[in-house]
Amino acid sequence: MLWAVVSLLLRIVWLVEPNLLLWGGVGLIPAVAVGIALAYRNVPSTTAVRSLLDREGCLGGLLMAAGDADIGGWNERLVAAPSPALRWQFGRQWMMLVASVGFLLAVFLAPDRYLPASEDNALHVSGEMGKLAEKAQVLKEEKIVTPEKAEALEKDLERIREEAQGKDPAKTMEAIDHLEQAFKKSASEAAESSIQKTEAAARVKELAKALSDSQGKMGEKPFNEAMKELAEMAQKAASECDSLSKNLSDEVQKACECGHLTAEQLDALSKAAEKCQACEKGKIGKLVKAELVEAEALEACKEAGECDEAALAEVLGKCKGGDMAMEEALLADMAGRGGVTRGPGAAAMTWTDKANKDGAKFKEKVLPPASVSALKKSQLTGVSIGDPTAKKSTGGSAGGALNAAQAGGGESQSQTILPEHEKTVRQYFERKKK
């Protein structure tokens, strides 16, 4: 009974699993030991038993005297004394044992939803909720989600915390997992957008730096085309990246709209693009630290911020004579990242090394002809648009004669035609009649 009561309290208050409560059976060992000790202490002494039997047998003290001295001939009367009847009164003990065992089984087998609810019967999810709260804060600080969305996420977190019950932990964990997946999806989209912004800022920075170093070295027409292309790239990148737009002064933005930037403005544009890169890398770094995206996203952002200066110099060199438009040259030699969410795919296509055909020989092999029995076991794979009416055969054939014949061969023994002979045979049957 004590085992059952303690197990019930542990299941209700501390939500202990029933399997762990089986260790309470070890308590039966000391219980049996205590029962034996108590029973041994309750065993009556020899003197008390003699006195009881002397009284019940009306022996007048002979049994008591026989225990202290030899009573001689009086022993005959002791032998004739009737033995008392012994009776074990086990009814109460058996009822308590059955009741306690039944109560214990009910405690172990009862589902959690049938146990009485406790005020402290809340599922302890403070650790998981704390991590989700930190992730939500990161999304809010980096402006990945709108303020309205952030407020809705906070309400969802509070609702999950209030409704977390130990009776139904699966429901709570499912809600936590669903919310975490939503966080990761938003963070993944933000990381992809940051990688694209980093790439655009890197191109603006490198092209601005290259044009700043190439002033006076390029022709006027190619230089103006490159400046115009840079201005368009800068405007597009600023419209997509808030940090780049904030770091650009009004003077530089107006110069970008006009397509004419001085050396100082080119340097300012390059520095603003560099700050935009650092901002986007820092955003992805925070997402990685909060375990919202994988570390590969940060590596991809770093790679997107690296440009090939030698290739860019080569592009500018090609435009020295003005025979190639700047936009075409940039699209041809500055390949993008690819993917379904970036650009129209106007960059030049690149190829890997060609496959080597040395040692790759074709081995001719004749396939076995299909038998009539195999055709009967074939399955329909399509329906044609021809006449579905099938003409029935007017006569039957003797059984077994054409079982091994090739379909359409017209004979029982098909001829093997090797691939090198196929052309000759076809020419023979397709020759013109004289």
Residue pairs with C-beta under 8 A, 6 or more apart in sequence:
1 96
1 99
1 100
1 103
1 104
2 27
3 24
3 25
3 27
3 28
3 104
4 100
4 103
4 104
4 106
4 107
6 24
7 18
7 21
7 24
7 104
7 107
7 108
8 107
8 115
10 16
10 21
11 18
11 21
11 107
11 112
11 115
12 115
12 116
12 118
12 121
13 118
13 120
13 121
15 112
15 121
15 123
15 166
18 107
18 108
18 109
21 107
21 108
22 108
44 52
46 67
47 67
50 63
50 64
50 67
51 64
52 84
53 59
53 63
53 81
53 84
54 60
54 61
54 62
54 63
54 64
56 84
57 63
57 81
57 82
57 84
59 77
59 78
59 81
62 71
62 74
62 77
62 78
63 78
63 81
65 71
65 74
66 74
66 75
66 78
112 166
112 167
113 167
113 168
115 167
117 167
121 165
121 166
121 167
122 164
122 165
122 166
123 164
123 165
123 166
123 169
123 172
125 160
125 161
125 164
125 172
125 173
125 176
128 176
129 157
129 160
129 161
129 176
131 291
132 157
132 176
132 179
132 180
132 183
133 157
134 290
135 180
135 183
135 187
135 290
135 291
135 292
136 150
136 153
136 154
136 157
136 183
138 144
138 286
138 287
138 290
138 292
139 145
139 150
139 153
139 183
139 186
139 187
139 292
140 147
140 150
141 286
142 190
142 283
142 286
142 287
144 186
144 187
144 190
145 153
145 186
153 179
153 183
156 179
157 179
160 172
160 175
160 176
160 179
163 172
163 175
164 172
165 172
183 292
184 292
184 293
187 287
187 290
187 292
187 293
188 292
188 293
188 297
190 283
190 287
191 284
191 287
191 293
191 297
191 301
192 341
194 280
194 281
194 283
194 284
194 301
195 280
195 284
195 297
195 300
195 301
195 304
195 337
196 240
196 304
196 337
196 341
196 342
197 237
197 240
197 241
197 244
197 276
197 280
198 276
198 277
198 280
198 281
198 301
198 304
198 305
199 304
199 305
199 336
199 337
200 233
200 236
200 237
200 240
200 241
201 237
201 241
201 244
201 273
201 274
201 276
201 277
201 280
201 305
202 273
202 277
202 304
202 305
202 306
202 307
203 233
203 237
203 307
203 334
204 230
204 233
204 234
204 237
204 244
204 269
204 270
204 273
205 269
205 270
205 273
205 274
205 277
205 307
206 307
206 309
206 312
207 226
207 229
207 230
207 233
207 312
207 330
208 230
208 234
208 261
208 266
208 267
208 269
208 270
208 273
209 266
209 270
210 309
210 312
210 313
210 316
211 223
211 226
211 227
211 230
211 266
211 316
212 263
212 266
212 267
212 270
214 223
214 316
215 223
215 263
218 226
218 316
218 319
218 320
219 319
219 320
219 321
219 322
221 322
222 316
222 319
222 320
222 321
222 322
222 326
224 259
225 319
225 325
225 326
225 327
226 316
226 319
226 326
227 259
227 260
227 261
228 259
228 326
229 326
229 327
229 330
230 261
230 269
231 255
231 256
231 257
231 258
231 259
231 261
234 248
234 256
234 269
234 273
235 256
235 257
237 244
237 273
237 276
238 244
238 245
238 248
238 253
238 256
239 245
241 276
241 280
243 275
243 276
243 279
243 280
244 272
244 273
244 275
244 276
245 253
247 271
247 272
247 275
247 276
248 256
248 268
248 269
248 272
249 268
251 265
252 261
252 265
252 268
252 269
252 272
255 261
255 262
255 265
256 269
261 269
277 305
280 301
281 298
281 301
281 302
281 305
284 293
284 297
284 298
284 301
285 298
287 293
287 297
288 294
288 295
288 297
288 298
304 337
307 334
308 334
311 333
311 334
312 333
312 334
314 333
315 329
315 330
315 332
315 333
315 334
318 324
318 329
318 333
319 325
319 326
319 329
331 346
331 347
331 348
332 347
332 348
333 348
334 347
335 347
335 348
335 350
336 342
336 343
336 345
336 347
338 345
364 418
364 419
364 420
366 416
366 417
366 418
366 419
369 406
369 407
369 409
369 414
370 406
370 407
371 403
371 404
371 405
371 406
372 402
372 403
372 404
372 405
372 407
373 403
375 407
401 412
402 412
404 412
404 413
405 411
405 412
405 413
405 414
406 414
409 415
417 425
